[in-house]
Amino acid sequence: RVSLEEVLEWSQSFKKLITSKHGPMIYKMYLKTEHSDENMEFWLACEAYKKITSQRKRISMARKLFAGYIQPQAPKEVNIDSPVRRMIIRNMRKPTEACFDEAQKIIYMHMERDSYPRFLESNFYQNLKHIVQTNGN
């Protein structure tokens, strides 16, 4: 159950949106309407990846992230530039916890600059705000 306070906080900054309890899930639903939900999925996967302490698990997760989002023609390929993609390919030999940091920053920037302003203006967000205001949660 999302509170009005949380929904209203999302309009203060992109960071508040993606670090709130329900924000990432709601924002991902919005991004799905724009056919760019892979951005939020990738960003969240990178957050989880950075918390992995086991080298074996890190390598496994790095391969999944690479295959799913980074390699050319990946099923959910994210929009990053060639130098960053090449750097990640080199990093895949021995993945560190920072392996995807540059790509994650680029995706964050895409979401913050492009999709987030549209989200705030969207019927999706405006309707959610109205429903929560009307129903209390």
C-alpha positions in Angstrom: 0.0 0.0 0.0 1.5 3.2 -1.2 0.9 6.4 0.9 0.1 9.8 -0.5 3.2 11.2 1.2 5.4 8.7 -0.7 3.7 9.4 -4.1 4.1 13.2 -3.6 7.8 12.8 -2.6 8.4 11.2 -6.0 7.9 14.6 -7.7 10.7 16.2 -5.6 13.5 14.3 -7.2 14.3 11.2 -9.3 16.5 9.9 -6.4 13.5 10.0 -4.0 11.5 8.0 -6.5 13.9 5.2 -7.0 15.0 5.0 -3.4 11.5 4.9 -2.0 9.7 1.7 -0.9 7.2 1.4 -3.8 8.8 3.9 -6.3 11.0 1.5 -8.3 8.1 -0.9 -8.9 5.6 1.9 -9.9 8.2 3.6 -12.1 9.0 0.3 -13.8 5.3 -0.2 -14.5 5.3 3.3 -16.1 8.5 2.5 -18.1 6.7 -0.6 -19.5 4.2 1.8 -21.1 7.2 3.5 -22.8 8.8 0.2 -23.7 11.9 1.0 -21.6 11.4 -1.0 -18.5 14.7 -2.7 -19.1 16.4 0.4 -17.8 14.9 0.1 -14.3 15.4 -3.7 -14.3 19.1 -3.2 -15.2 19.6 -0.4 -12.6 18.0 -2.6 -9.9 20.0 -5.6 -11.0 23.2 -3.5 -10.7 22.2 -2.5 -7.2 21.8 -6.1 -6.2 25.1 -7.1 -8.1 27.1 -4.6 -6.0 26.0 -6.3 -2.8 27.3 -9.8 -3.8 30.3 -10.8 -1.7 31.0 -14.3 -3.1 33.3 -14.2 -6.1 31.6 -17.3 -7.6 28.2 -15.6 -7.4 29.5 -12.3 -8.7 30.9 -14.0 -11.8 27.6 -15.8 -12.4 25.5 -12.7 -11.9 28.0 -10.6 -14.1 27.5 -13.1 -16.9 23.7 -12.9 -16.6 23.8 -9.1 -16.6 26.1 -9.1 -19.6 24.0 -11.6 -21.5 20.7 -10.0 -20.6 21.5 -6.3 -21.0 24.9 -5.4 -22.3 26.0 -7.7 -25.2 24.9 -6.5 -28.6 21.4 -7.9 -29.4 20.8 -8.8 -25.8 17.1 -9.6 -25.0 16.8 -6.4 -23.0 19.8 -4.5 -24.4 20.2 -1.1 -22.6 21.3 2.0 -24.4 25.0 2.6 -23.5 27.8 3.9 -25.7 30.4 1.8 -27.3 33.4 2.7 -25.1 31.4 1.7 -22.0 30.3 -1.5 -23.6 33.9 -2.4 -24.6 35.1 -1.6 -21.0 32.5 -4.0 -19.7 33.6 -6.7 -22.2 37.1 -6.3 -20.9 35.9 -6.4 -17.2 34.1 -9.7 -17.8 37.4 -11.5 -17.7 37.5 -10.8 -14.0 34.3 -9.1 -12.9 34.6 -6.7 -9.9 31.8 -5.1 -7.9 32.3 -2.0 -10.0 32.1 -3.8 -13.3 28.8 -2.2 -14.4 29.1 1.1 -12.6 29.6 3.3 -15.7 26.7 1.6 -17.6 24.5 2.0 -14.5 25.3 5.7 -14.3 24.4 6.2 -18.0 21.1 4.3 -17.5 20.3 6.4 -14.4 21.0 9.5 -16.4 18.7 8.4 -19.2 15.9 7.7 -16.8 16.4 10.9 -14.8 16.6 13.2 -17.8 14.2 11.5 -20.3 11.6 9.3 -18.7 11.3 10.8 -15.2 10.0 14.2 -16.4 7.5 12.4 -18.7 6.5 10.2 -15.7 5.6 13.2 -13.6 3.5 14.7 -16.4 1.9 11.4 -17.3 -1.7 10.3 -16.8 -0.2 7.3 -15.1 1.3 9.3 -12.3 -1.5 11.9 -12.2 -4.1 9.1 -11.9 -2.1 7.3 -9.2 -1.9 10.6 -7.2 -5.6 11.1 -7.6 -6.5 7.5 -6.5 -4.3 7.7 -3.5 -5.6 11.1 -2.5 -9.2 9.9 -2.9 -8.9 6.5 -1.3 -6.3 7.3 1.4 -3.9 4.6 0.2 
